Amino acid sequence: EHHVSGQLKVAPEHISDTVLACMGKPQNAVYERFVKQFNALNQALGKRQFLVPYLMSSHPGSTLKDAVALAEYLRDLGYMPEQVQDFYPTPSTLSTVMYYTGIDPRDKKSVYVCRNPHEKAMQRALIQYRNPGNYELVYEALTKAGRTDLIGFGKQCLIRPKPCGQGRENGSGRGCGKARGAAGQTISEKSDRNPAGRPDRNPSGKPVRNSAGRPDRNPSGKPGRNSAGRPDRNPSEKPDRNSNGKPGRAASGKKKTIRSIHRKKET
């Protein structure tokens, strides 16, 4: 009531009972009881005060699956720590003995020790899985741990799938071929789009559009248009016209004379 200024820093360090045993700490259930009691007291006092957990990655005994479990705990808690302590051996500690020997000196049992720098980086990234800079490490860690169910768009997922064309090397097929359009077809099944983002209609047999946005009529067999906007006429359809605009004489017709004209009038 009088000694907490809004946030209380605590050091559960991990939530895996196996890792906590190597640290010499009680089980996670003890910390959970403390959290419930802390929240109950704040509610009774009418105060809004919060716990800030201190966490550690790659401590002796912590496997990749334990790191994933810790990431799921933080997801359910809705909290991502800004700082994470990666384990480094320090003199005169039981954890350092475990780190160098791989044995718990208290019971002489073997202990898993993460010494690979890349795996240590993956365990650390899992605690801060919301950081975009940790995406590749988190993706690799979830894949190696067999927890690709945490890659997706569900509420329980930690990260989103990779864009289409990536992420097929592990055979999971996640992140590609899952997105579907309004008609239910996958992205790869959709027709190509032109630069304006509209579908190209040529493969479906519809006429091509000209620069004015009107369909080209020539492929359908209709006559083309000349510069005056009138349809072009084939010379075989109508007789040629002379310079006066009157129909000219056909090549096979007889020559017109004054006598022939008078004879036609007399008849």
C-alpha positions in Angstrom: 0.0 0.0 0.0 2.8 2.4 0.9 5.9 1.0 -0.8 5.0 0.2 -4.4 5.1 3.1 -6.8 2.9 1.6 -9.5 5.2 -1.2 -10.6 6.9 -3.9 -8.7 9.8 -5.7 -10.2 10.0 -9.5 -9.5 12.3 -12.2 -10.8 10.5 -15.4 -11.7 13.2 -15.8 -14.4 11.4 -18.7 -16.1 8.1 -20.7 -16.0 9.5 -24.2 -16.7 9.8 -26.2 -13.5 12.8 -28.0 -14.9 14.7 -24.8 -15.5 13.6 -23.4 -12.2 14.9 -26.5 -10.4 18.3 -25.9 -12.0 18.1 -22.2 -10.9 17.4 -23.4 -7.3 14.0 -21.7 -7.4 10.6 -23.0 -6.3 8.0 -24.2 -8.9 6.1 -21.8 -11.1 2.9 -22.4 -9.1 4.5 -20.5 -6.2 4.9 -17.4 -8.4 1.3 -17.8 -9.7 0.0 -17.7 -6.1 2.0 -14.6 -5.4 0.5 -12.9 -8.6 -3.0 -13.7 -7.5 -2.4 -12.4 -4.0 -0.8 -9.2 -5.3 -3.8 -8.5 -7.6 -6.3 -9.2 -4.9 -4.6 -6.8 -2.5 -4.5 -4.1 -5.2 -8.2 -4.6 -5.9 -9.1 -4.3 -2.2 -7.0 -1.1 -2.0 -8.5 0.3 -5.1 -5.1 0.7 -6.8 -3.8 -0.2 -10.2 -0.3 -1.5 -9.7 1.5 -4.0 -11.9 4.2 -6.6 -11.7 7.2 -6.4 -14.0 8.8 -9.9 -14.4 12.5 -10.3 -14.9 13.2 -13.2 -17.3 16.3 -15.1 -18.3 17.0 -17.1 -21.5 19.2 -20.1 -22.2 19.9 -21.0 -18.6 21.2 -24.6 -18.1 18.3 -26.9 -18.4 16.4 -24.6 -20.8 15.6 -26.3 -24.1 14.1 -24.7 -27.2 10.7 -26.2 -26.2 11.0 -24.5 -22.7 11.7 -21.2 -24.5 8.6 -21.7 -26.6 6.5 -22.4 -23.5 7.8 -19.1 -21.9 6.8 -17.2 -25.1 3.3 -18.7 -24.8 3.1 -17.6 -21.2 4.0 -14.0 -22.2 1.4 -14.1 -25.0 -1.3 -15.1 -22.5 0.0 -12.5 -20.1 -0.1 -9.8 -22.8 3.4 -8.6 -21.9 6.6 -8.4 -23.8 9.7 -7.5 -21.7 11.9 -4.7 -23.0 15.0 -6.3 -21.5 15.9 -9.9 -21.4 18.9 -11.4 -19.6 20.8 -14.0 -21.6 22.6 -16.5 -19.3 26.4 -16.1 -19.0 28.5 -18.2 -16.6 29.8 -16.4 -13.6 32.4 -17.7 -11.1 31.4 -19.6 -7.9 27.8 -20.5 -8.9 26.0 -23.8 -9.4 24.7 -22.7 -12.8 28.3 -22.1 -14.0 29.2 -25.7 -13.0 26.3 -27.0 -14.9 27.2 -24.9 -17.9 30.8 -26.2 -18.2 30.2 -29.8 -17.1 26.6 -30.5 -18.2 26.0 -32.1 -14.8 24.0 -30.9 -11.8 26.5 -31.2 -8.9 23.6 -31.7 -6.4 22.4 -35.0 -7.8 25.0 -35.8 -10.5 22.3 -35.9 -13.2 23.0 -34.6 -16.7 21.6 -31.2 -17.6 20.9 -29.8 -21.1 23.1 -26.9 -21.8 22.6 -24.4 -24.6 26.1 -23.4 -25.8 25.4 -22.7 -29.4 25.3 -18.9 -30.0 22.6 -19.2 -32.7 20.3 -21.3 -30.4 20.9 -18.8 -27.6 19.8 -16.1 -29.9 16.7 -18.0 -30.8 15.7 -18.6 -27.1 16.2 -14.9 -26.5 14.2 -13.9 -29.5 11.3 -16.1 -28.5 10.9 -14.0 -25.3 10.6 -10.9 -27.5 8.7 -12.5 -30.3 6.7 -9.3 -31.1 9.8 -7.5 -32.1 9.9 -7.4 -35.9 13.7 -7.7 -35.9 13.4 -11.2 -34.3 11.0 -12.6 -36.8 13.4 -14.9 -38.7 14.9 -16.2 -35.4 11.4 -16.9 -34.0 10.3 -18.6 -37.2 13.3 -20.8 -37.2 12.9 -21.6 -33.5 9.2 -22.6 -33.9 10.0 -24.8 -36.9 12.9 -26.6 -35.1 10.8 -27.1 -32.0 7.9 -28.6 -34.0 5.6 -25.8 -33.1 4.5 -24.5 -36.5 1.0 -24.4 -35.1 2.1 -21.1 -33.6 2.7 -19.6 -37.0 -0.5 -18.3 -38.5 -3.3 -15.8 -38.1 -5.1 -17.3 -35.0 -5.2 -15.7 -31.6 -2.9 -18.3 -30.2 -0.2 -17.8 -32.9 3.0 -15.9 -32.0 3.9 -14.7 -35.5 2.3 -14.4 -39.0 3.3 -16.7 -41.9 6.0 -15.6 -44.3 4.9 -13.9 -47.6 4.1 -16.2 -50.6 7.2 -17.6 -52.2 9.1 -18.0 -48.9 9.0 -20.6 -46.1 8.7 -23.6 -48.4 12.1 -24.9 -47.5 10.9 -26.7 -44.4 8.1 -28.4 -46.2 5.4 -27.0 -44.1 4.0 -24.9 -46.9 2.9 -22.2 -44.5 2.7 -18.6 -45.7 2.2 -19.5 -49.3 -1.0 -20.7 -51.1 -3.2 -20.0 -48.1 -4.5 -16.6 -49.1 -7.7 -16.8 -51.2 -9.7 -14.2 -53.1 -13.4 -13.5 -53.0 -14.2 -16.3 -55.4 -12.2 -18.8 -53.3 -9.4 -19.3 -55.7 -5.8 -19.0 -54.6 -3.7 -16.0 -55.6 -1.8 -18.2 -58.1 -5.1 -19.1 -59.8 -6.1 -15.5 -60.4 -5.6 -14.0 -63.8 -2.8 -11.5 -64.4 -3.4 -7.9 -63.6 -2.5 -5.0 -65.8 -0.6 -1.9 -64.4 -4.0 -0.3 -63.5 -4.8 -3.3 -61.2 -7.6 -4.6 -63.4 -7.7 -8.1 -64.8 -6.6 -8.7 -68.4 -9.6 -9.9 -70.3 -7.8 -11.3 -73.4 -7.5 -14.9 -72.1 -11.3 -15.1 -71.7 -11.9 -14.1 -75.3 -13.3 -10.6 -74.8 -12.2 -7.9 -77.3 -9.2 -5.7 -76.6 -9.8 -2.1 -75.6 -8.2 0.7 -77.6 -6.6 3.9 -76.2 -10.1 5.5 -76.0 -11.3 2.6 -73.8 -13.7 1.3 -76.6 -13.5 -2.2 -77.9 -11.7 -2.8 -81.2 -14.3 -3.8 -83.8 -12.0 -5.0 -86.5 -11.5 -8.6 -85.1 -15.3 -9.1 -85.3 -15.3 -8.5 -89.1 -16.9 -5.1 -89.1 -15.5 -2.5 -91.5 -12.8 -0.1 -90.2 -13.1 3.6 -90.1 -11.3 6.1 -92.2 -9.9 9.5 -91.1 -13.4 11.1 -91.6 -15.0 8.6 -89.3 -16.9 6.8 -92.2 -16.6 3.1 -92.9 -14.2 2.1 -95.6 -15.8 0.7 -98.7 -14.4 -2.1 -100.8 -14.1 -1.1 -104.5 -16.0 -4.3 -105.4 -19.0 -3.3 -103.4 -19.8 0.0 -105.1 -18.6 1.6 -108.4 -15.7 4.1 -108.3 -16.6 7.8 -108.3 -15.0 10.3 -110.6 -13.7 13.8 -109.7 -17.3 15.2 -109.8 -18.5 12.7 -107.2 -20.6 10.8 -109.8 -20.3 7.1 -110.5 -17.7 6.4 -113.1 -18.1 4.1 -116.1 -17.5 0.5 -115.5 -14.6 -1.0 -117.5 -16.9 -3.4 -119.3 -19.7 -0.8 -120.2 -20.2 0.8 -123.7 -19.0 4.2 -124.5 -21.8 6.9 -124.2 -22.4 9.1 -127.2 -24.9 11.8 -128.2 -26.5 9.4 -130.6 -27.0 6.7 -128.0 -28.5 9.2 -125.6 -31.1 10.4 -128.2 -32.0 6.8 -129.1 -32.7 6.1 -125.4 -34.9 9.2 -125.2 -36.9 8.2 -128.4 -37.5 4.7 -127.0 
